[in-house]
Amino acid sequence: MTKAQVLKTLRSLHGWLGVILLPWIIVIGATGFYLNHARMILDVLEPAAFEESSLRAWVGAAPVDADAAALIAGRSWPDASLAEAERVDYHGFAAFQFEHDDGSVIVAADTGHYWVKTDFTRKTFAPDGTQVHSKIYWSTIFKRIHTRGWFDRRFASWLADITAISMVLFGLTGLLLFWLPRARRFRRAVGLKV
């Protein structure tokens, strides 16, 4: 293979790697920037904090026992079987926590208000079932995308691994494309036979 053919092949490989990798390079760069500057990014993405203590005075707020809490939790995922209630302290409230494959429901024992949590969100509901607040867990989303290249485990980490290997190849082909045309001039400059 001649030098011209090698350069043409490297240019072609480098170009296609650049085109294919561009979305993931942007995603890896953006999520990496977030990981280094989380507070700055979260200040922009997150709305003002919700004052949950206001739920203590909510009309209809009343203490609930484990059975009543189970009924409340069952409304969130009606087709699922929830695990037994676990007593927890959550956001300053004594509560009952019910686990499910998709997340958890936490019911405040003193008021009957509740939270529905998944990997990426937390929704706060008043005792009457009115949604009063929603929070997105941006940290979890960005870390997961940065490490997996995707939100869930469906692709495991192979997408991120392919991107990482491709980025190494992209860098190496770029280095070769930079160096090979200059190698002849360098050899001449140091007095080597061309």
N, C-alpha and C positions, 0 to 999 in steps of 0.2 A: 504494500500500500504506500503510495507516495505521500509526501508531506502535504500536498494540496488536498488529497483525498482525506487524510487524517483531520486536517483543519475543517474541511467541509462536514465530515461526520460529527466532529465535536461541536461545530456551530449548530448543526441540526439537533443534536441531542440536547445541547444547552438551551436552545430556543424552545423545544417542546417541553423540557422540564420546567422552564420558566412559565409557560402558558398553563400547564397542568397544575403547578404548585401555587400560582398566584393567589387563589382564594385562601389556601391554607397558610401561606406566608402572611397574608393580611390578618387572618384569624389568630395565628400564633403570635404575631407582633402585637395586635390589639389586646389580647388576653394577657400577654406577658407584660405589657405596659400597665394593665390593670393590677397585676400581681405586685408590681413595684410601687404603684401609686393608688392603692385601693381607696384610701380615705377621700382623696380628691375626686375620684370617679363616683364614689357612692354619694358624695355631697350633691352631685348633679342628678344622679339616677333615683335616689330615694326621696319620697315626699316627706313632709313634716311628720314627726313621730305622733302616734296616736296615744292619748292618755287613757290607759286601760282602767285606771282607778275610777273613772266616770261610770263604769259598768256596775259598780257597787250600788249606785243610786238609780239605776235604770228601772223604769216602770215595769213591774212584773218580775223583777229579780227576787229569787227566793232560794233558800238552801235546797240542795238535792242530795239524795243518798245514792249508793252505787247502782241500784236498779233504775232509778230515774235517769241517772247519768248514762247508763247503757242504752236506754230508749233514745235519748238525745243523740248519742254517738251513732246509733243505728240509722238515724235519718240521713246522716252524711254519706254512708255507703250502704244503702238498703239491701243490696244483693250479696253482701259479703258477711262472712262470720268474723266477728271481732274477738280478739283475745280477752281474757279476763281483765277486769279493771285493776290498774296498779295505782296506789296512792302516790302522788308526787306533789312537789311544790313548783308551780310554774308562774313566772312573772309576779311573784308575791302572793299568789292565790293557792290555797290548798285545793287540790284537784284530783280527778280520776282520769287516768290515761288509758286509752284503748288503742292497741296496735293493729295494723292491717298491712297487707302486702304493699299497698300504695301509699302508706303514710300512717298518721295517727290522728286521733281525735282526743282532745284534752278538754274536760268539762270542769269548770270551777265549782267546787262544792258549795260555796257560800252564796253564789248568785245564779248559777245555771247557765251563764254565758259559756261559750266554748270556742276553741280554736281547731281548725282543720289544717294539719300540716302535711305537706308532701316534701320531696327532696328540694323542690324549687320555690315553693310558696307557703305562706301561712295566711289563712283567712280567719278573721275574728268575727264571731257572730254574737249578737245580743241574745238574752234568754228567749225572746220570741222568734228567733231564727233570722232576724234581719242582719245582713252582712254590714258591719260597721267599719271594717278596715281590711286591707289586703297588703301583704308585704311580699316582695319578690326577693329571694335569696341570691342576689347577684354574685356574691362570692362563690357560692357553690356552682352556679352556672359557668362562670368564667374559669374556675379551676378545672371543672370537668371538661370543658371544651379544650382548654390548653393541654391537658394531659391525655385526653382520649381523642380529641378531634371531633367529638360528637357528644350529645347529651347523655345517652344511656349506654348500657353495657352490650347492646346488640352487636356492635362492631368491635367490642372490647377495645383494645388499644392499637389494633392493627392499622387503623387509619392514621393515627399519630406516628406510628412506627414507619409506615411507608413515607409519610411526609418528612420525617427526620432523615431517613436514608436518602431520599430524593434531594433534600437540601444539601446533604454532604456531596452527592454527585454533582449537583448544580454548582456548588462552590469549587469543586475540583475541576470540572470542565471549564468554568470561568477562569480559573487560575491557568490552566493549560492554554486556553485561547489567548490569554494575556501574554504568557511566557514564550510559547513556540515561535511567534513571529519575531520576537526580540532575541531569541537564542543565537541566531546566526550573527547578529550585530555584536552580541556579547562575546562570542567566541573570537570574532575578529579583533575586538578591542583588547582582549587579553593575550592575543597572539597565537591562538590555537588554529589548527588547520581546518578550513571550512569544507 
